[in-house]
Amino acid sequence: MTPIIDVRHVRKAFGGLTVIDDCSIQVAKGSITGMIGPNGAGKSTLFNIIAGSLSPDSGEILLDGEAITHLSANHRFHKGLLRTFQIAHEFSHLSALENLMMVPPGQEGENLFSTWLKPGEVKRQEAETRRRALEVLDFVGLSHVRNELAGNLSGGQKKLLELGRTMMTDARVVLLDEIAAGVNRTLLGDLIGNIERLNRELGYTFLVIEHDMEMIARLCDPVIVLAQGQVMRQGSIADIQNDPAVIEAYFGADPEAEPACA
């Protein structure tokens, strides 16, 4: 079966320092795949290359068999490849509902001439977008703050809103960048539950960078371990946790030490 994300022999260097070195990964369609590794492993760089905010020096990126290596992040968005950010990127002066209504591309109301020539279609489309946004807010548990300015939401609520934004498009793959960062345990449970539902009920594929190993253990199979810009290991969380090379990469020479990060 063709993987939905296929990264082939990617290399990226900054100022003569190689950060990603002949790295290849595959993400199976319908999976929730985790990506972990010690600080400096190249996780964020590889993530940004897949998302389209960085270009590789060499190598190839395919989305469902189609080469997207040279497509912009915006073009990848239109093909159903979306990402969230460690720090939520909400429109702080718009309500939670308005944040969601801003997402769908190609809305007639964005065209000045359409507002003059096709006011009925503009109104119909806006009503449909609002209906969909309200459904999404209900799905992610934010209906009670739909009219609240997004800038006033808690960190966890902003992450839920960002996840909700992926539901306002025809998402195929969602890249989650440390979505648990700054989220309290109660809302983190909500986030995890929503990711599982999106995967199970709507068929979303996820690629997850995360420091919270409990979240990785609950959500992700398989898990990819990066070290020094290359894949060190890929397998189940049990395989990863029992691999001496992975333990060495995190813990150093002392197996009793605490890992610096995940």
N, C-alpha and C positions, 0 to 999 in steps of 0.2 A: 504494500500500500504506500502511495506517495505521501511523504510527510507534508504537513501544511507549512512548516517552516524548515528550510534546509539551508544551513550555513556551510559553505564549502571553502576550506583553506583560506580563511580570512586572516589578513595581517594588517596591523595598524601600529604606527610609530609616531611619537611626538618628540621633536627635538633630538632625534637619534636614539631615543629609548623605545624599544619595542614593547608595546603594552599587550597586544594580541598577536600571537605567533603561530601562524598556520593552523588556525583553530577551526574545527568542524563540529557542528552539532545538528541534531534533528529533533523536531518537536512533532509528535504524532497528533493527527487530527482528533479532537475530542478529549485530549489529555489535559491534566494540570501538571505541568512540568516545573520543577523547582531548579533554581540555579544558586549555588552557594559557593563560598570560597573565602579565604583569608583576605584581609585588607591588601589592596594592590594586585589582586588576582586578575583584574581586567573585566570584572562582571559588568560594571556600569558602562565601560567603553563598548563592550560587545552588545549590550542592550541598546545603546544609542545607535550603533551601526545597524542593528536589525530594525529599529524604529525609523531610521532615515535622517536622524539629526547629525550623524557623522558619516563620512564616506570612508570605506576601507582603502588602504593602499593597494591591496590586491585581494583576490578571492571573489566569491559570488554569493548572493542572497537570493533564494527562491521562495515565493509564496504560492503554495499549492501548485508547484511545478512551473510557475511563471517567474522569469528573472526580473527582480525588482532592484537590483544592485544600484542602479543609477537613477531611480525614482526619488523624488522629494518626499519628505514626511507627509505633506499634504496629499500627494498622489497615493501614497500607501494607505492613508486614512480612507480615501474614497474606495480603495480596494478591500476595506474591512480590517486593516491592521491598525489597532488603536493602542494607546499606552496611557497609563496613569503615572503620576509623579510622587516622589517621596514627600515633597511639599506640595499640597494640593494647589491647583491652579484655577481657583474659582473666580468668577466675576463678582468681586466683593460688594459692589453697589447695586447689584441686581438680586432679586429674591431667589430662593432655591428653585421655585417653579420657573422663573424666567431664565435661570442658568440652564435648565434642561431644554427649554424651548428654543434657546439659541443654537443648539447643537446641529439639528438636521440640515444638511447642505442643500443648496438649490431652492430655498424657499422663495415663493413668488413675491412675498412682501419685502424682500431685500432689493427688488428691482423697482425703481421709481416709476417707470412706465407701466409696470403691471398694476401698481396701486391706482393708476388712472384708468387703464384700459380694461383691467380684469378684476375689479374690486370684489366681485362675488367669489371668484376663485381664491383670491387672497384671504378673504374672510373664512371660506370653507377650510382652506389648508391650515390657517391659524387655529381654528377650532379643533381640527384633528390633532394638530401638534400639542395643543393644550391637554386634550383628552389623554393622549399617550403619555405626556409628562406627568399627569396626575396618577396614572397607573404605575409608572416607574417609581414615583415617590412612595406610593403605597407598598410596592414590592420591597424597596430598600428600607422601609420603616421611617420615612421622613415626612409623612403627610402632615403631621402636627406642626412642622416648621416651614410649610410650603410658601408662606408669605413673609418669612423672616429673611432679612438681608443675609446673603451667603457669608459675608465677612463677619457676621455675628455668631455663626455656627461654631461648635466645638471642633477640635481637630478631628475627632472620630466622625462627626457628622459630615465634615467636609470630605473625608475619604469615602463615606457612603454616597455622598452627592457625586463625587468623581466617578465612582463605580456606576452610578445611575446614568451618568452621561454616556457611557458606552452602550447603554440600552436604547438610546435615542437614535442609533444608527444601525446599519446592517453589519454589525461586528462579526468577524469570523475568528480573529485572534486578538487577545488582549494581553498586553505586556504590563505586568504589575510591578512597580518599582517601590519596594519596601513599604507596602501599603499599611503595615502594622505600626510604623513609626509614629510615636506620639499619640497612640490610640489606647484608651483605657480598656481593661479586660472585658467589660460588658459589651462595649461597642465592637471590640475585636471579634467577639463571638458572633455578633450580627454580621460583620464583614465576611467572616469565614462561611457562615451559613448562606449568605447571598452568593458568594463565589461558587459554592457547591451547587446551589440551585441553578445558577446560570449555566454551569457546566452540564448538569444532569437534565434540566428541563428544556434548555434552549440550545444545547450543543456547543456552547462557547469553548474554545481552546484557550488555555492560559499558559503563559510563561512567567514565572514568579521569581524575582530576586527578593530575598528576605533574610533578615538577621534573626528573626524569632523562630528558633528551631522547633518549638512546639507547633507552630503554625505550619511549618514545612512538613513535619511528621504527619499532621492530620490531613493536609490537603494534597500533597504532591507525590506522584509516582509516574515516572521516575524522577530522580534527583541527579542533576549534573553538578560535578565539583570542578571548579576552575582553579588553577594555580599557575602563576607565572604566564598567564595568557594562553594556556592550553588546557584541554580537558584532562583532568587527572583520573576521574572515575565517573561512571554513570551507572545507576542501579536504584534499587529500593532504598528507603531510608535506613532499613536494618543493615543492608549491605554497606552503605556509606558509613554508618556509625561504628561498624566493626572492622573497617579497613585500616590497617596500621599506617599506611601511607597518608590517608586522610587525617588520622589522629595526629600524626607527626606534623602535617602542614598547619593544623590549628594550634596544637598544644606545644610544639617544639619538642625538645629532647625530654622534658619532664612530663610524663603522662598524667600526673596529678594536677598540672597547672590548669588554670581557667583559659578557655579560648579568647582571643582578642575580639573576634567577631565571627559571624556565620556567613 
